[in-house]
Structure formats: C-alpha cells, structure tokens
Amino acid sequence: MRHTKNETTTQTLTRLITALDKQQPVTITYTKSDGSVTIRTIEIFNVIVSNAGDILVRAMDRETGEMRSFRIDRIEAYTVHRTAYVIERPAADTRESRTVGLATVTVLYPIDLPITARIDLLADALAA
C-alpha cells in the first residue's frame, strides 16, 4: 500500500495512469467531502481536470458497478492490483458518461508516449 502523503502528486498520478494503461484495478482509501473515509476498489478509465483545477480520476466502482469521480488530493493511500478489469464501462453515448463542467485533458493519452512524457504534458496543461 502506498501512502500519498509520502509521495508527490506526480508520482501518485504516474502510478494511477500506469494502472489505467495496464487495466489493473486499484484499491483506494478516500476521504469524502463530508470527512468520512471509505475504501473502494476502482477500475480507472480516465483522468481529467475540473474547471476548478482539481485532478479527477474517473473510474468504475467495483462495489456498486457505477461510474464515480475521485479527487486525487483526497486519495490517502492506494494499492495497484495485478488482476484485470471485470466491470464493463457504459457506452460513450449514454447520458451518464457525459461530463458537464469538466475539461478533459486529452494530452494524457497519446499512447505512443512513455508515461513520464504524458505526466509532463499534464503538468504543462495544468500550469497553462
């Protein structure tokens, strides 16, 4: 288990995007907006930046089977598993998959770039 307080946001983001690339589920310890702590196993399918500048991990929650968003700064700890995804993601044209008020950072997914280059692109996009 990795504790996010012991690593930079870039390191955390790099490991989560690597899990996304390899389609490996991640168990996170997450602090909700009301201050309660929850443990979830998720299957990440996107990383976006909100209009407020928060980095969000969009993922399928294995417990509920629903699509969820998690702010990266509220993830306290995480474990990347070596197993594969098991939940099918909703089709792109469904109402729930449309995000309103969020800016997608498309620079994360030029798949021919190594993960570190994608992280650098994200950092540049956030700075702009």
VENVEN-V533951 format. One record per residue. RES is the residue in one small letter. PHI is phi in whole degrees, 0 to 359 (* if undefined). OMEGA is omega in whole degrees, 0 to 359 (* if undefined). D_LAST is the distance of its C-alpha to the last C-alpha in Angstrom with 1 decimal. Layout:
BEGIN
res=RES phi=PHI omega=OMEGA d_last=D_LAST
res=RES phi=PHI omega=OMEGA d_last=D_LAST
END
This chain:
BEGIN
res=m phi=* omega=178 d_last=32.7
res=r phi=256 omega=177 d_last=29.5
res=h phi=261 omega=185 d_last=28.5
res=t phi=293 omega=178 d_last=24.7
res=k phi=291 omega=181 d_last=25.6
res=n phi=264 omega=180 d_last=26.7
res=e phi=217 omega=179 d_last=23.6
res=t phi=283 omega=176 d_last=19.9
res=t phi=299 omega=179 d_last=17.5
res=t phi=297 omega=179 d_last=16.7
res=q phi=295 omega=178 d_last=20.4
res=t phi=299 omega=181 d_last=21.0
res=l phi=298 omega=178 d_last=18.4
res=t phi=300 omega=180 d_last=19.9
res=r phi=292 omega=179 d_last=23.3
res=l phi=290 omega=178 d_last=22.6
res=i phi=290 omega=174 d_last=21.1
res=t phi=298 omega=176 d_last=24.1
res=a phi=298 omega=176 d_last=26.3
res=l phi=298 omega=180 d_last=24.8
res=d phi=301 omega=181 d_last=25.3
res=k phi=272 omega=183 d_last=28.9
res=q phi=53 omega=177 d_last=29.5
res=q phi=252 omega=178 d_last=30.7
res=p phi=293 omega=181 d_last=31.0
res=v phi=229 omega=173 d_last=29.6
res=t phi=262 omega=183 d_last=31.4
res=i phi=241 omega=167 d_last=29.2
res=t phi=258 omega=192 d_last=30.2
res=y phi=233 omega=175 d_last=28.1
res=t phi=263 omega=179 d_last=28.1
res=k phi=286 omega=181 d_last=28.2
res=s phi=296 omega=179 d_last=27.0
res=d phi=275 omega=178 d_last=30.7
res=g phi=94 omega=178 d_last=30.8
res=s phi=284 omega=182 d_last=33.1
res=v phi=252 omega=179 d_last=32.5
res=t phi=226 omega=175 d_last=33.0
res=i phi=245 omega=184 d_last=33.4
res=r phi=227 omega=169 d_last=32.3
res=t phi=255 omega=186 d_last=32.4
res=i phi=234 omega=174 d_last=29.7
res=e phi=241 omega=186 d_last=28.9
res=i phi=287 omega=174 d_last=25.2
res=f phi=231 omega=178 d_last=24.2
res=n phi=195 omega=172 d_last=20.5
res=v phi=233 omega=184 d_last=17.3
res=i phi=229 omega=176 d_last=14.9
res=v phi=242 omega=180 d_last=12.3
res=s phi=284 omega=177 d_last=13.7
res=n phi=298 omega=178 d_last=12.6
res=a phi=281 omega=178 d_last=13.2
res=g phi=93 omega=178 d_last=10.7
res=d phi=280 omega=175 d_last=13.8
res=i phi=275 omega=182 d_last=14.3
res=l phi=245 omega=173 d_last=17.5
res=v phi=259 omega=176 d_last=20.2
res=r phi=266 omega=186 d_last=22.2
res=a phi=207 omega=172 d_last=25.7
res=m phi=269 omega=179 d_last=29.4
res=d phi=274 omega=183 d_last=31.4
res=r phi=293 omega=182 d_last=34.6
res=e phi=291 omega=184 d_last=36.7
res=t phi=257 omega=184 d_last=36.1
res=g phi=76 omega=183 d_last=35.0
res=e phi=258 omega=176 d_last=32.3
res=m phi=281 omega=181 d_last=28.6
res=r phi=225 omega=173 d_last=26.6
res=s phi=241 omega=180 d_last=23.1
res=f phi=230 omega=176 d_last=22.6
res=r phi=287 omega=184 d_last=19.9
res=i phi=294 omega=180 d_last=19.3
res=d phi=285 omega=177 d_last=19.7
res=r phi=259 omega=176 d_last=23.1
res=i phi=278 omega=182 d_last=24.4
res=e phi=274 omega=181 d_last=26.9
res=a phi=207 omega=179 d_last=28.5
res=y phi=204 omega=175 d_last=28.7
res=t phi=226 omega=176 d_last=31.0
res=v phi=269 omega=181 d_last=30.4
res=h phi=268 omega=180 d_last=33.6
res=r phi=263 omega=179 d_last=35.2
res=t phi=276 omega=182 d_last=36.4
res=a phi=254 omega=175 d_last=35.1
res=y phi=297 omega=178 d_last=33.7
res=v phi=234 omega=182 d_last=36.5
res=i phi=265 omega=177 d_last=35.0
res=e phi=277 omega=180 d_last=34.4
res=r phi=281 omega=177 d_last=31.2
res=p phi=300 omega=179 d_last=31.7
res=a phi=298 omega=184 d_last=31.4
res=a phi=295 omega=183 d_last=28.1
res=d phi=268 omega=179 d_last=29.9
res=t phi=284 omega=183 d_last=31.1
res=r phi=300 omega=184 d_last=30.1
res=e phi=293 omega=184 d_last=28.9
res=s phi=279 omega=178 d_last=26.4
res=r phi=281 omega=179 d_last=24.4
res=t phi=258 omega=180 d_last=21.5
res=v phi=247 omega=178 d_last=21.0
res=g phi=82 omega=179 d_last=18.0
res=l phi=238 omega=177 d_last=15.8
res=a phi=257 omega=179 d_last=13.0
res=t phi=281 omega=178 d_last=14.1
res=v phi=267 omega=184 d_last=12.0
res=t phi=286 omega=181 d_last=14.2
res=v phi=293 omega=181 d_last=12.9
res=l phi=287 omega=193 d_last=15.0
res=y phi=244 omega=166 d_last=18.2
res=p phi=287 omega=193 d_last=19.0
res=i phi=293 omega=180 d_last=22.3
res=d phi=277 omega=179 d_last=23.3
res=l phi=266 omega=174 d_last=20.7
res=p phi=294 omega=184 d_last=21.7
res=i phi=302 omega=181 d_last=20.2
res=t phi=294 omega=178 d_last=18.6
res=a phi=293 omega=178 d_last=16.8
res=r phi=293 omega=178 d_last=15.4
res=i phi=295 omega=178 d_last=14.4
res=d phi=298 omega=177 d_last=12.5
res=l phi=297 omega=178 d_last=10.7
res=l phi=296 omega=180 d_last=10.0
res=a phi=299 omega=178 d_last=8.8
res=d phi=295 omega=180 d_last=6.3
res=a phi=294 omega=179 d_last=5.3
res=l phi=290 omega=181 d_last=5.5
res=a phi=288 omega=183 d_last=3.8
res=a phi=287 omega=* d_last=0.0
END
